[in-house]
Amino acid sequence: MTSPLTTSNSKTNQTNRLSVQISLTGLSFLVSSQNREPLFYYEKELDRAYTPEELLLECDEILRGQNELHPPFSSVQLVYSTDTYCTVPLSLFDENKASEYLKFNTKILGNDYIAHDTLENHGIVVVYIPLININNYFFERFGGFEYYHATSLLLDRILNKERHTLQKVFLHVKNNEFDCIVIKNGALQLCNTYSYQTPEDFIYYVLFCFEQLKMNPDSVDVILCGDIRKNDEKFDFLYTYIRNISFVSHDFPRIGEEENHEKYILKSQL
């Protein structure tokens, strides 16, 4: 599926910015102006989890096929939305042992490159595995660029806003997985990604998080963002078991016809 957006001043030039979100099941491309106005958006949902090699071919085809995605750009950001990550307290982080943090929840190959994003204001390091073939391709095509993990952007935005609140649960919903972030009194209690196939799977893992942290579904606020709406089954299950549900309230510019809480990661870069 593709979702294009263009405006009258969408001609690519050196003042425009390119943001690309990479997951194994989809690719999203956003061009915005220097004033952070969305100019062009293109999304491709994949029918299964692609290998890094297949993903590179798909990315190359899209970038070459869309004139709005041709360089130059003033800046290029690449965001990895994958489950191969973990969070580590900054006070305990040792860059020389980065792979040690990941090996407990993901399989690491000998040639994997381990990267990390540091959220200094919040004392958190996000350790993850970027796709090195994608990084090399972007360097060859665009020159300098920045890359992050989607969880880093999500945590930074949430923690910046929720520094002095009571316990809250944030669910960032994607097609076949969701991120669960729990904040209490401005501190991170939980950050994990769960895969699901059905709405029943989805609510099972949400309630599992509640049980593990001994949270009361009748009193804890749950804030939603991403690929979820009031008229889908995932929301219906949440509404059945959890009393206080709302959608994220950030006032982002619209990329297309989506609701304000959708396409949250890319919008967070505007």
NUTIFI-35770 format. One record per atom (N, C-alpha, C): residue in one letter; x, y, z. Coordinates in steps of 0.02 Angstrom, whole numbers, padded with zeros to 5 digits, always signed. Each point is the difference from the previous one (the first is absolute). Example, Ala and Ser with C-alpha at 12.3 -4.5 7.8 and 13.67 -1.06 7.14 Angstrom:
! residues 2
a+00660-00284+00390
a-00045+00059+00000
a+00045+00060+00000
s-00018+00053-00036
s+00042+00059+00003
s-00039+00055+00037
//
This chain:
! residues 270
m+00042-00059+00000
m-00042+00059+00000
m+00044+00062+00000
t-00017+00049-00038
t+00036+00063-00001
t-00047+00056+00019
s+00028+00050+00034
s-00039+00058+00020
s+00037+00063-00019
p-00010+00028-00060
p+00037+00058-00021
p-00031+00065+00025
l+00042+00048+00011
l-00023+00068+00017
l+00046+00048-00036
t-00028+00048-00034
t+00041+00053-00031
t-00034+00066+00012
t+00040+00054+00000
t-00027+00067+00004
t+00029+00042-00056
s-00024+00060-00008
s+00021+00041-00057
s+00073+00019+00002
n+00031+00000+00059
n+00071+00018+00005
n+00042-00060+00018
s-00018-00059-00026
s+00034-00061+00021
s+00062-00017-00041
k+00022+00045-00043
k+00060-00014-00038
k+00060-00007+00047
t+00034-00056-00007
t+00056-00015+00044
t+00057+00050-00010
n+00027+00027+00054
n+00058+00045-00004
n+00040-00008+00063
q+00053+00039+00004
q+00047-00009+00055
q-00027+00021+00067
t-00058+00032+00003
t-00029+00019+00065
t-00048-00052+00026
n-00017-00049-00040
n-00047-00052+00022
n+00036-00055+00039
r-00039-00034+00042
r+00026-00052+00044
r-00033-00066-00018
l+00039-00054+00003
l-00026-00067-00014
l+00004-00042+00062
s-00057-00030+00019
s-00002-00048+00055
s-00026-00066-00026
v+00035-00054+00017
v-00019-00067-00024
v-00006-00046+00059
q-00057-00034+00004
q-00011-00050+00053
q+00006-00069-00030
i+00044-00041+00030
i+00015-00066-00026
i-00024-00054+00049
s-00041-00045-00023
s-00016-00060+00038
s+00003-00058-00048
l+00002-00061+00025
l+00004-00058-00044
l-00064-00013-00037
t-00054+00034+00020
t-00065-00010-00033
t-00027+00063-00033
g+00041+00052-00005
g-00025+00061-00032
g+00052+00055-00002
l-00011+00047-00047
l+00044+00057-00009
l-00043+00064-00006
s+00023+00053+00033
s-00036+00064-00004
s+00050+00055-00014
f-00019+00046-00045
f+00043+00055-00021
f-00038+00065+00008
l+00031+00048+00034
l-00031+00065+00011
l+00049+00056-00018
v-00022+00043-00045
v+00038+00060-00017
v-00035+00059+00033
s+00037+00041+00036
s-00028+00059+00033
s+00042+00061-00015
s-00030+00058+00007
s+00034+00063-00014
s+00044+00020+00058
q+00038+00054-00010
q+00041+00027+00054
q-00043+00022+00058
n-00062+00019-00014
n-00047+00019+00053
n-00040-00059+00027
r+00023-00061-00018
r-00029-00062+00025
r-00071-00012-00025
e-00014+00026-00058
e-00065-00014-00032
e+00006-00063-00042
p-00046-00048+00007
p+00002-00060-00042
p-00011+00017-00073
l+00044-00024-00043
l-00005+00014-00071
l-00016-00062-00042
f+00028-00057+00020
f-00010-00061-00039
f+00005-00060+00047
y-00045-00047-00008
y+00000-00060+00040
y-00013-00061-00044
y+00039-00053+00012
y-00009-00062-00037
y+00010-00059+00047
e-00048-00046+00000
e+00002-00057+00045
e-00008-00064-00040
k+00040-00051+00018
k-00006-00065-00032
k-00005-00053+00055
e-00058-00033+00004
e-00008-00056+00046
e+00020-00064-00035
l+00040-00041+00032
l+00024-00062-00029
l-00043-00059+00024
d-00006-00052-00040
d-00045-00055+00016
d+00029-00050+00049
r+00063+00010+00020
r+00033-00044+00048
r+00063+00035+00025
a+00034-00032+00046
a+00063+00029+00025
a+00055-00013-00052
y+00029+00054-00027
y+00052-00006-00050
y+00068-00011+00033
t+00045-00031-00038
t+00069-00004+00022
t+00033+00068-00011
p+00056+00014+00032
p+00035+00064-00013
p+00016+00010-00074
e+00017-00054-00035
e+00017+00005-00071
e-00062+00019-00041
e-00056-00032+00015
e-00063+00016-00035
e-00022+00071+00016
l+00009+00020+00062
l-00020+00067+00020
l+00040+00053-00036
l+00065-00012-00009
l+00042+00047-00036
l-00024+00008-00072
l-00016-00055-00033
l-00024+00004-00069
l-00066+00040-00004
e-00044-00012+00047
e-00064+00036+00001
e+00011+00074+00012
c+00044+00016+00047
c+00015+00070+00016
c+00031+00036-00060
d+00046-00033-00034
d+00032+00028-00059
d-00051+00013-00055
e-00045-00046-00011
e-00051+00008-00052
e-00045+00060+00013
i-00019+00008+00063
i-00043+00057+00018
i+00037+00066-00008
l+00061+00003+00025
l+00038+00062-00003
l+00015+00021-00072
r+00013-00048-00042
r+00014+00016-00070
r-00064+00016-00039
g-00056-00028+00023
g-00062+00008-00038
g-00040+00061+00016
q+00015+00034+00056
q-00038+00059+00021
q+00044+00062-00007
n-00018+00045-00045
n+00041+00059-00012
n+00008+00043+00062
e-00052+00001+00043
e+00003+00041+00060
e+00051-00025+00051
l+00024-00062-00010
l+00048-00029+00047
l+00071+00003-00026
h+00011+00036-00054
h+00068+00008-00027
h+00036+00055+00037
p+00064-00009+00015
p+00039+00052+00034
p+00011+00060-00047
p+00022+00058+00028
p+00027+00007+00068
p-00053+00018+00052
f+00017-00014+00064
f-00040+00020+00057
f+00046+00035+00051
s-00030+00044+00040
s+00040+00033+00051
s+00019-00049+00055
s-00043-00050+00013
s+00016-00051+00050
s-00039-00063-00018
v+00028-00057+00021
v-00032-00065-00011
v+00002-00037+00066
q-00058-00024+00023
q-00005-00040+00061
q-00029-00068-00017
l+00031-00051+00027
l-00021-00069-00009
l-00020-00027+00069
v-00061-00028+00004
v-00026-00024+00064
v-00014-00075-00006
y+00031-00039+00043
y-00011-00072+00000
y-00056-00018+00049
s-00053-00030-00026
s-00055-00022+00042
s+00001-00076+00003
t+00041-00027+00044
t+00009-00073+00006
t-00004-00020+00073
d-00004-00066+00012
d-00002-00023+00069
d+00068-00023+00026
t+00053+00012-00039
t+00068-00018+00022
t+00032+00058+00037
y-00024+00012+00061
y+00025+00056+00040
y-00009-00017+00073
c+00031+00039+00043
c-00013-00003+00071
c+00019+00068+00030
t-00025+00014+00058
t+00016+00063+00034
t+00046-00015+00060
v+00048+00044+00011
v+00049-00009+00053
v+00007+00066+00038
p+00002+00000+00067
p+00013+00062+00036
p+00068+00029-00020
l+00002+00064-00012
l+00061+00033-00022
l+00057-00011+00050
s-00017-00002+00064
s+00052-00007+00052
s+00033-00069-00002
l-00033-00049-00032
l+00028-00068-00004
l+00027-00018-00068
f-00007+00046-00048
f+00017-00017-00069
f+00075+00003-00013
d+00024-00053-00034
d+00070-00003-00021
d-00001-00015-00075
e+00023+00048-00040
e-00002-00008-00073
e+00037-00062-00023
n+00052-00019+00035
n+00040-00058-00020
n-00037-00066+00012
k-00054+00003+00037
k-00039-00061+00015
k-00071+00004-00029
a-00007+00040-00053
a-00067+00012-00028
a-00036-00064-00019
s+00036-00047-00030
s-00032-00062-00022
s-00025-00041+00059
e+00032+00008+00059
e-00020-00038+00059
e-00072+00016+00022
y-00020+00063-00011
y-00067+00020+00021
y-00054-00031-00045
l+00017-00011-00063
l-00048-00025-00048
l-00007-00076-00001
k+00052-00035+00019
k+00002-00072-00012
k-00053-00039+00039
f-00029+00032+00051
f-00050-00035+00040
f-00069+00000-00033
n-00013+00045-00047
n-00066+00002-00031
n+00000-00001-00076
t+00058-00010-00031
t+00002-00006-00073
t+00062-00038-00021
k-00004-00033-00056
k+00057-00038-00026
k+00048+00048-00036
i+00063-00002+00020
i+00050+00045-00029
i+00048-00041-00042
l+00010+00022-00061
l+00048-00033-00045
l+00068+00034+00006
g+00051-00036-00021
g+00068+00025+00008
g+00014+00064-00038
n-00036+00011-00056
n+00012+00060-00039
n-00051+00056+00013
d-00042-00009+00051
d-00048+00053+00018
d+00036+00060+00029
y-00022+00059-00021
y+00026+00062+00028
y-00048+00024+00054
i+00025+00015+00059
i-00041+00022+00056
i+00005+00076+00006
a-00058+00032-00002
a-00002+00073+00006
a-00038+00018+00065
h+00004+00063+00019
h-00038+00022+00058
h-00017+00074-00005
d-00057+00018+00026
d-00022+00070+00006
d+00000+00018+00074
t+00028+00057+00017
t+00003+00021+00070
t-00050+00056+00013
l-00045-00012+00046
l-00048+00051+00021
l+00026+00029+00066
e+00045+00047-00006
e+00036+00025+00059
e-00047+00031+00051
n-00050+00037-00024
n-00046+00034+00047
n-00040-00049+00042
h-00004-00062-00023
h-00041-00049+00035
h+00041-00058+00028
g+00066+00001-00011
g+00043-00051+00028
g-00012-00069-00029
i-00015-00002-00066
i-00017-00064-00032
i+00042-00007-00064
v+00022-00061-00013
v+00033-00017-00063
v-00041-00054-00035
v-00016+00010-00064
v-00035-00050-00039
v+00052-00034-00044
v+00010-00065+00011
v+00049-00040-00037
v-00038-00040-00053
y+00025-00002-00062
y-00037-00033-00053
y+00046-00021-00057
i-00028-00038-00046
i+00037-00023-00059
i-00028+00034-00062
p+00035+00048-00028
p-00022+00029-00063
p+00016-00047-00058
l-00030+00011-00057
l+00016-00040-00059
l+00058+00033-00037
i+00058-00030+00005
i+00060+00033-00025
i-00001+00008-00075
n-00034-00046-00036
n-00004+00008-00073
n-00043+00060-00018
i-00052+00013+00040
i-00042+00060-00011
i+00040+00062+00016
n+00037+00000+00055
n+00042+00057+00017
n+00050+00016-00055
n+00033-00052-00025
n+00049+00011-00053
n-00032+00028-00063
y-00058-00024-00016
y-00036+00024-00059
y-00018+00075+00008
f-00025+00019+00059
f-00019+00070+00010
f+00062+00045-00001
f+00055-00025+00025
f+00061+00040-00002
f+00023+00011-00072
e-00003-00052-00040
e+00020+00006-00070
e-00047+00045-00039
r-00065-00003+00016
r-00049+00038-00039
r-00007+00073+00023
f+00005+00011+00066
f-00014+00067+00026
f+00059+00033+00035
g+00054-00037+00010
g+00055+00027+00039
g-00016-00004+00074
g+00013+00053+00037
g-00012-00001+00072
g-00074-00007+00016
f-00015-00038+00051
f-00069-00007+00025
f+00003-00022+00073
e-00057+00007+00033
e-00006-00021+00070
e-00047-00060+00003
y+00012-00044+00049
y-00047-00055+00009
y-00012-00012+00074
y-00061-00023+00014
y-00022-00011+00069
y-00043-00062+00001
h-00013-00023+00061
h-00052-00050+00008
h-00065+00035+00017
a-00056-00027-00026
a-00065+00030+00012
a-00015+00006+00075
t+00022-00049+00039
t-00012+00001+00072
t+00032+00061+00032
s+00057+00020-00025
s+00034+00059+00028
s-00043+00063-00009
l-00028+00008-00060
l-00042+00058-00014
l-00064-00003+00042
l-00028-00060+00006
l-00061-00008+00039
l+00011+00015+00073
l+00053-00028+00029
l+00015+00012+00070
l+00015+00074+00014
d+00039+00030-00043
d+00019+00070+00011
d-00061+00045+00001
r-00045-00010-00047
r-00060+00043-00003
r-00045-00012+00060
i-00010-00063+00018
i-00044-00016+00057
i+00029+00026+00065
l+00064-00014+00012
l+00031+00020+00063
l+00006+00076+00007
n+00009+00034-00056
n+00002+00073+00003
n-00066+00030+00024
k-00055-00035-00016
k-00066+00025+00018
k-00024-00026+00067
e+00021-00060+00018
e-00028-00035+00058
e+00048-00002+00059
r+00034+00053+00014
r+00051+00000+00052
r-00030-00003+00071
h-00058+00027+00009
h-00027+00006+00068
h-00071-00027+00003
t-00011-00059-00027
t-00066-00029-00001
t-00002-00064+00041
l-00061-00022+00014
l-00009-00065+00031
l+00010-00054-00053
q-00011-00061+00018
q+00013-00056-00045
q-00044+00004-00062
k+00031-00008-00059
k-00035-00001-00064
k+00029-00054-00045
v-00042-00026-00044
v+00022-00049-00049
v-00010+00030-00069
f+00053-00003-00041
f-00003+00023-00069
f+00007-00060-00046
l-00047-00007-00046
l+00001-00055-00048
l+00009+00030-00070
h+00056-00015-00031
h+00013+00020-00069
h-00014-00061-00043
v-00055+00001-00036
v-00025-00060-00035
v+00023+00001-00073
k+00027-00058-00021
k+00019-00011-00070
k-00040-00058-00027
n+00013-00019-00062
n-00041-00049-00034
n-00002-00068+00036
n+00059-00026+00017
n+00003-00065+00034
n+00040+00001+00064
e+00012+00059+00027
e+00034+00005+00064
e-00017+00067+00031
f+00014+00006+00065
f-00012+00065+00033
f+00054+00011+00053
d+00015+00063+00012
d+00046+00020+00052
d-00040+00018+00062
c+00020-00026+00057
c-00031+00017+00063
c+00050+00037+00044
i-00017+00061+00018
i+00044+00042+00041
i-00040+00020+00062
v+00028-00013+00058
v-00033+00017+00063
v+00043+00052+00037
i-00032+00055+00019
i+00033+00055+00035
i-00033+00008+00068
k+00041+00010+00051
k-00027+00015+00066
k+00042+00054+00032
n-00033+00056+00018
n+00034+00057+00030
n+00059+00024-00042
g-00009-00002-00066
g+00051+00024-00046
g+00056-00048-00015
a-00002-00060+00029
a+00053-00049-00010
a-00026-00058-00042
l+00045-00030-00039
l-00018-00056-00042
l-00003-00064+00041
q-00058-00034-00003
q-00007-00065+00034
q+00005-00059-00048
l-00025+00009-00060
l-00001-00055-00049
l+00004+00029-00069
c+00040-00033-00043
c+00002+00016-00071
c+00014-00065-00037
n-00051-00024-00035
n+00008-00064-00035
n-00045-00001-00061
t+00016-00044-00047
t-00039-00009-00061
t-00027-00071-00002
y-00064-00006-00016
y-00034-00065-00001
y-00029-00012-00070
s+00011-00060-00025
s-00030-00020-00064
s-00069-00029+00012
y-00045+00012-00047
y-00067-00029+00005
y-00027-00015-00070
q-00046-00047-00003
q-00032-00018-00064
q-00074+00018-00001
t-00032-00002+00058
t-00071+00012+00005
t-00014+00052+00054
p-00059+00031+00000
p-00018+00045+00055
p+00001-00033+00068
e-00015-00066+00001
e+00004-00037+00063
e+00071-00003+00026
d+00048-00011-00046
d+00071+00002+00020
d+00018+00068+00029
f-00024+00051-00034
f+00016+00069+00019
f-00022+00014+00072
i-00063-00014+00016
i-00024+00015+00067
i+00033-00046+00052
y+00017-00061-00020
y+00034-00045+00047
y+00065+00031+00024
y+00041+00025-00046
y+00065+00028+00019
y-00008+00065+00038
v-00050+00040-00018
v-00012+00062+00037
v-00017-00017+00073
l-00046-00046+00010
l-00020-00018+00068
l+00056-00036+00037
f+00043-00035-00037
f+00059-00031+00030
f+00045+00053+00031
c+00010+00055-00037
c+00040+00055+00027
c-00031+00029+00063
f-00066+00008-00001
f-00034+00024+00060
f+00011-00047+00059
e-00005-00063-00013
e+00008-00049+00054
e+00071+00000+00028
q+00050+00002-00044
q+00069-00003+00022
q+00019+00061+00043
l-00028+00058-00017
l+00016+00061+00037
l-00052+00015+00054
k-00047-00047+00009
k-00052+00008+00051
k-00038+00066-00008
m-00018+00015-00062
m-00038+00060-00015
m-00075-00016-00002
n-00040+00046+00022
n-00072-00008+00001
n-00030+00027-00065
p-00031-00042-00042
p-00028+00024-00063
p-00059+00047+00009
d-00026+00005+00062
d-00054+00047+00013
d+00024+00070+00018
s+00065+00007+00012
s+00024+00066+00023
s+00058+00028-00041
v+00039-00043-00032
v+00059+00025-00038
v-00021+00024-00069
d+00024+00059-00019
d-00015+00028-00066
d+00040-00036-00053
v-00032-00016-00057
v+00032-00029-00058
v-00006+00049-00059
i+00057+00019-00028
i+00001+00048-00056
i+00023-00037-00062
l-00038+00009-00054
l+00012-00037-00062
l+00028+00045-00055
c+00043-00030-00041
c+00022+00033-00061
c+00017-00054-00051
g+00008+00021-00063
g+00017-00048-00051
g-00060-00028-00037
d+00004-00062-00019
d-00049-00032-00045
d-00058-00029+00040
i-00042+00043+00027
i-00059-00022+00038
i-00052+00056-00003
r-00063-00019-00008
r-00055+00047-00001
r-00058-00026+00042
k-00048+00043+00013
k-00056-00020+00042
k-00043-00054-00031
n+00002-00007-00065
n-00044-00048-00033
n+00033-00066-00016
d+00058-00015+00031
d+00030-00066-00014
d-00003-00045+00062
e+00013-00064-00011
e-00009-00050+00053
e+00050+00009+00057
k+00060+00023-00015
k+00049+00010+00053
k-00026+00051+00051
f-00029+00053-00026
f-00028+00051+00045
f-00058-00028+00040
d-00043-00040-00032
d-00057-00029+00034
d+00022-00043+00059
f+00053-00040-00010
f+00025-00041+00055
f+00028+00043+00057
l+00037+00051-00019
l+00026+00045+00052
l-00057+00031+00040
y-00050+00023-00036
y-00057+00034+00033
y-00038-00047+00046
t+00001-00065-00017
t-00034-00049+00042
t+00035-00010+00067
y+00066+00000+00000
y+00038-00018+00060
y+00032+00059+00037
i+00005+00057-00033
i+00036+00057+00030
i-00046+00061+00001
r-00002+00034+00056
r-00049+00054+00009
r+00021+00065-00033
n+00062+00021+00009
n+00022+00067-00020
n+00044-00004-00062
i-00029+00012-00059
i+00035-00005-00063
i-00006+00066-00037
s+00055+00024-00028
s-00001+00061-00041
s+00053-00005-00054
f-00004+00044-00049
f+00051+00003-00052
f+00049+00057+00016
v+00061-00008-00023
v+00052+00049+00013
v-00023+00069-00024
s+00018+00052+00037
s-00028+00066-00013
s+00047+00048-00035
h+00059-00023-00022
h+00047+00044-00034
h-00033+00029-00063
d+00008+00064-00011
d-00030+00033-00057
d+00048+00001-00059
f+00004-00055-00036
f+00045-00007-00056
f-00034+00025-00064
p+00039+00023-00049
p-00028+00013-00066
p-00024-00065-00031
r-00052+00003-00039
r-00025-00059-00035
r+00045-00017-00059
i+00012-00065-00009
i+00038-00023-00059
i-00047-00016-00057
g-00059-00026+00017
g-00050-00017-00051
g-00068+00003+00032
e-00038-00054-00007
e-00068-00003+00028
e-00001-00035+00068
e+00059-00014+00028
e+00003-00038+00061
e-00025+00042+00060
e-00015-00034+00054
e-00017+00034+00062
e+00064+00025+00034
n-00008+00045+00047
n+00058+00034+00029
n+00050-00047+00032
h-00023-00055+00029
h+00044-00045+00037
h+00035-00050-00045
e-00018-00004-00064
e+00030-00049-00045
e+00066+00028-00029
k+00041-00046-00028
k+00066+00017-00028
k+00041+00041+00051
y-00003-00023+00062
y+00027+00039+00056
y+00076+00009-00004
i+00036-00051-00019
i+00073+00004+00000
i+00024+00051-00051
l-00025-00004-00061
l+00022+00048-00051
l-00022+00071+00019
k-00060+00007+00026
k-00023+00067+00019
k+00043+00030+00056
s+00027-00042+00042
s+00041+00025+00055
s+00063+00035-00024
q+00017-00010-00064
q+00060+00032-00028
q-00017+00066-00035
l-00064+00018-00003
l-00019+00063-00031
l+00011+00058+00048
//
